[in-house]
């Protein structure tokens, strides 16, 4: 059942990112919606599942949106899933401030890892403007905290609607 939820989250994020790219192509520079399933699984489940969800979402993102280096987003999101999953297991990040900090930090780390790996493969890069980093961090933090709050409320409402099990 967890695999179905992961696939649903990745599919919804990919669809939303492709729709955002067709409606407002410049907005995809500031918002990476494929980070949402990664952050959700890193903060709510295990480090291993966060790495798997990150790898799958990154490879799908590469296939649909990355014309040059196939696999770069899969590698980066796997690393970010490992790192955030480890932090989520050691610290209580299941509050608004923790989720915001996690979303902001993985978006900043994604930008840094992207630049580093692209330089490693010999691509020339334009300098990253600090305002772009600030907007990306704020958008990633707010999206992560907001989506996880909605998912958490929906999960609590669903479990409250179930009748209590009787113990034998």
C-alpha positions in Angstrom: 0.0 0.0 0.0 2.9 2.3 0.8 4.2 1.8 -2.8 0.9 2.9 -4.3 0.9 6.1 -2.2 4.5 6.8 -3.3 3.7 6.2 -6.9 0.6 8.4 -6.6 2.6 11.2 -5.0 5.3 11.0 -7.6 2.8 11.0 -10.4 0.9 13.9 -9.0 4.1 15.9 -8.5 5.3 15.1 -12.1 1.9 16.1 -13.5 1.9 19.3 -11.5 5.5 20.1 -12.6 4.7 19.5 -16.3 1.5 21.6 -16.0 3.5 24.4 -14.3 6.1 24.2 -17.0 3.5 24.6 -19.8 1.6 27.4 -18.0 4.6 29.4 -16.5 7.9 28.1 -17.8 9.9 30.6 -15.8 8.4 29.4 -12.5 10.1 26.0 -12.8 13.4 27.8 -12.1 12.1 28.6 -8.6 9.9 25.6 -7.7 10.8 21.9 -7.9 7.6 20.0 -7.2 9.4 16.7 -7.5 11.0 17.4 -4.1 7.7 17.1 -2.3 7.4 13.3 -2.4 11.1 13.0 -1.4 10.5 15.3 1.6 7.3 13.6 2.6 8.9 10.2 2.6 12.1 11.4 4.3 10.2 13.1 7.1 7.4 10.5 7.6 9.0 7.1 6.8 12.5 5.5 6.6 15.7 6.7 5.1 15.6 3.8 2.6 12.1 4.7 1.3 13.2 8.4 1.0 16.2 7.3 -1.1 14.0 5.1 -3.3 11.3 7.8 -3.8 14.0 10.4 -4.5 15.7 8.2 -7.1 12.5 7.3 -8.9 11.2 10.9 -8.9 14.6 12.2 -10.0 14.9 9.7 -12.9 11.3 10.6 -14.0 12.1 14.2 -13.8 15.3 13.6 -15.9 13.3 11.7 -18.5 10.6 14.3 -18.9 12.5 17.6 -18.4 16.3 17.1 -18.6 17.5 17.1 -22.2 21.3 16.8 -21.5 22.4 14.8 -18.5 20.1 11.8 -17.9 20.4 10.6 -14.3 21.7 13.8 -12.7 18.4 14.5 -10.8 18.1 10.8 -9.9 21.5 10.9 -8.3 21.0 14.2 -6.5 17.5 13.3 -5.2 18.9 9.9 -3.9 21.6 11.8 -2.0 19.1 14.3 -0.7 16.7 11.5 0.4 19.5 9.8 2.3 20.6 13.0 4.0 17.1 14.2 4.9 15.9 10.8 5.9 18.9 10.5 8.3 18.1 13.9 9.8 14.4 13.1 10.0 15.2 9.9 11.9 17.4 11.7 14.4 15.5 15.0 15.0 11.8 15.8 15.3 11.1 17.6 12.1 7.3 17.0 12.1 6.3 20.5 12.9 5.9 23.5 10.7 9.4 25.0 11.4 11.1 21.7 10.9 9.3 20.9 7.7 10.0 24.5 6.4 13.7 24.2 7.2 13.9 20.8 5.6 12.2 22.0 2.4 14.3 25.1 2.2 17.5 23.3 2.9 17.0 20.4 0.4 16.2 23.0 -2.3 19.4 24.9 -1.6 21.4 21.7 -1.5 19.8 20.6 -4.8 21.0 23.8 -6.4 24.5 23.4 -5.1 24.8 19.8 -6.1 23.4 20.5 -9.5 26.0 23.2 -10.1 28.8 21.0 -8.7 27.9 17.9 -10.8 27.3 20.0 -14.0 30.8 21.6 -13.5 32.3 18.1 -13.1 30.9 17.2 -16.5 32.3 20.3 -18.1 29.1 22.3 -18.5 29.5 26.1 -18.4 27.2 27.6 -15.9 25.8 31.1 -15.4 26.3 32.4 -11.9 23.4 31.8 -9.5 21.8 35.0 -8.3 21.2 35.2 -4.5 17.6 36.3 -5.0 17.0 33.1 -7.0 18.3 31.1 -4.1 16.2 33.0 -1.6 13.0 32.6 -3.6 13.8 28.9 -4.3 14.4 28.2 -0.5 11.3 30.1 0.6 9.1 28.4 -2.1 10.5 25.0 -1.3 10.1 25.5 2.5 6.5 26.8 2.2 5.5 24.0 -0.2 7.0 21.3 1.8 5.5 22.5 5.1 2.1 23.2 3.5 1.7 20.0 1.6 2.8 17.9 4.6 0.4 19.7 6.8 -2.4 18.9 4.4 -1.4 15.3 4.1 -1.1 15.0 7.9 -4.6 16.5 8.4 -6.1 14.1 5.7 -4.4 11.1 7.4 -5.7 12.1 10.8 -9.2 12.6 9.5 -9.1 9.3 7.7 -7.9 7.4 10.8 -10.5 9.2 13.0 -13.3 8.1 10.7 -12.4 4.4 11.1 -14.1 2.6 13.9 -11.9 1.5 16.8 -10.8 -2.1 16.7 -12.0 -4.3 19.5 -9.3 -6.2 21.3 -9.9 -9.9 22.0 
